[in-house]
Amino acid sequence: ITDHRMGVKEYYPNSGKVISQDFFVDNKSPQEDWKQYVRLFLAEFLGTFALVLFGDGAIAQVVLGNAARGDNFFGGFLNISIGYGLALMIGICISGGVSGGHLNPAVSLAMMALRKLCPRKVPFYMAGQYAGAFLAALVLWGEYAQAINMVEAISSSSSTNSSSSSYTSATSGIFATYPFFGLSQISTMSLAMDQILGSAMLVVIILAVTDKNNMNIPSSMAPVMIGLGLTAIHLSLGLTAGCAVNPARDFSPRLMTLLAGWATPGPLQAANHWFWIPWLLPHVGGVAGALMYQAMVGWGCSIQ
């Protein structure tokens, strides 16, 4: 029996196969199981908290800083792309040794599809990811509350459309993604394919970096390489839909803005209720990317 980051694998001599023990009943007591589940939940919670805090924090600094100063001193999309890559690196470093550092429900579902994660552990992974992202958005709102109010005042004074809401689209993009183009210019299908493609490539990058039968990248370098992969996705695929590629990173902060009173338009009503695209379709892309890598590269590497 050998211990792997993504789960325990056990060799069955009668079949000559190595099968993930996670998919079978083990001899652990219920109390030991719950302790493990709590550790996984907490690791994913804290890792995702760091991901969203630093990632959305990079967005906040660019949006609020530039608006307050009236120039581009705080940079632009390149800063956000690098910031989110570094945020993912930090999140993986925090949680990777305990849970594998998924920090993304689409990644957890993809690992389950490849039999690298026990199905009964998936709810604990996802619960930690969504809860961590929500708390991070809440903390970030508190951190930048006065700056947000300042930018909203600047936006309302320069806008001809008055709003009764304190928070508008001038700052909602700090927390959740929205289409860059209007739906009169781009189709829902294009937005859907954008999220599927981005999520698929993220999972391909993760599997390639962690596949010891491929380039055999040291595990200590995995957070850096995966973080750079996310930066590359932002730089290449961020225009159309904002590059969420992570249901927890998008939906939990979006829910926070809904509860906090963001409107004009509402977080769930904007762009013809587009919120379901970055919430649900990354799961499809993640599984597709996992199966694609396994079929095209993983299988070939394993038989060398």
Buried (B, 14 or more C-beta within 10 A) or exposed (E): EEEEBBBBBBEEEEEEEEEBBBEEEEEEEEEEEEEBBEEBBBBBBBBBBBBBBBBBBBBBBBBBBBBBEEEEEBBEBEBBBBBBBBBBBBBBBBBBEBBBBBBBBBBBBBBBBBBBBBEEBBEBBBBBBBBBBBBBBBBBBEEBEEBBEBBBEBBBEEEEEEBEEBBBBBBBBBBBBBBBBEEEEBEBEBBBBBBBBBBBBBBBBBBBBBBEEBEEBEEEEBBBBBBBBBBBBBBEBBBBBBBBBBBBBBBBBBBBBBEBEBBBBBBBEBBEEBBEBBBBBBBBBBBBBBBBBBEEBBEEBEEE
